[in-house]
Amino acid sequence: MAHNPAAGPADETLPTGDVGRFPTGDVGRSPTGDAGRSPTGDAGRDRLLAAAVAAFGEKGFHATTTRDIARAANLSPAAVYVHHPSKEDLLYLISIAGHLELRAALEVAVAAADDPAGQLAALVRAFVTEHAARRDVARVVNDELDALSPEHRGEVDEHRRAMEKLVRDIIAAGVQRGDFVVADAHLTARAVLSLGMDVAHWFRSPGRWSVATVAQEYAELALRMVGAVR
């Protein structure tokens, strides 16, 4: 039986690391603690980042106030500024942590595969898994890019360009080997990534499909998009 490059591990497990060390699961739930008290160090930072993810996800960056974030973190509004100079600083930290985590996951996935088809399938599985398992963070990171300052946007865009280049290079290598058939590797890379990013908008857990099922199906779709030779 021919090897199917899209096939992942039989019992694929989700990544265990929290993006940027702040909780990314049930971020809509207010962290516990004494209202008005300002937790110190990483605990305070993580509470505020989790609260910001919840608030930005619910109302959008521009409609969210520091009071909204403080309320979600069960803190006084003044406590926000103990840890962060601005609301935009919170968005930047969420964005850069999310991109660093995702980029690392993609690079690990690609390094474990031997050929372009296997690399593309592994990358798509990792990309979709991150967007489904951390959908709250992913939606904020992708939808609020224009709210970042020019300096912070530039830093985040460097990681986005690097990830797109990774996909583009895999596709180009597949075309060169005769494994893929595409007219434009750049456009195809954008299409593959756009499909994966949209998962964060519709995926629900529990729901009709598991994270692993969606990730596997999207890997198969990506291989069909590039005309992968089986």
Steps between C-alpha positions, in 0.01 A plus 500: 500500500637843404586739779254783543701815578196666654456228759610614844559304817220260586435671834611856441517705818458873527791726590525543875681835521291808568558781254711757675436322833156653544191278500351451153222252571195636680623857484151641513472395864622768740807394697440468872652732755424799717357788301717809503815322605788505254672162472872527443741345252394238249171428675378857454626516144333173407167597657490825306601337171231235539245769584609708200457201268147451631411870472655556158334184372158607626497871412796559270812698587367850437173447688677348801602729785759443767208486741361202305833322528532577868149374565571173317816458706315590821731797558467874533557700177811659649653156546523455122759776476715341767589231245434661162543859377209478258223284359704465182788354700270218611401433140865498394598248767209274404591529132873443528459205737243341272718541190813369671315193624344431161823551307685261729227237462516522120877474490499193724231337286684562174834377640344162578393433138720375216348636179288797385172308519570381851623844604194678364264253666684526833506879484128524426416259783703710742358828368139385523554340840631827641211701355236257625645422842579867574222660303443789743860617470515427126196718425644795691846457349372483142210744517660788692827543308409850386464615861870443569743792491717517185802375695315207655321419175836485325634253754194277473505519120854363496372177653202489265726542198733229629214254537364580156849454354524161669180388326604658170840330504342160567261546210777622269715199594209269423452661160871470423494130586194444286292408805273808491327679215416865572510813288612735777669375818455838671127514439455135596688554827265788584199284423622217723564734792171684455307175525675413823449842657127487437473192723528729803173668400277196466652219705325408825587241762316286574352491153450287194873449437802466726809716458693201366229419244489855367881522487524173308229595251663836434833327438326286237339809348837676480656207315214499252541875452860452387420196287720275709607181324419197719 
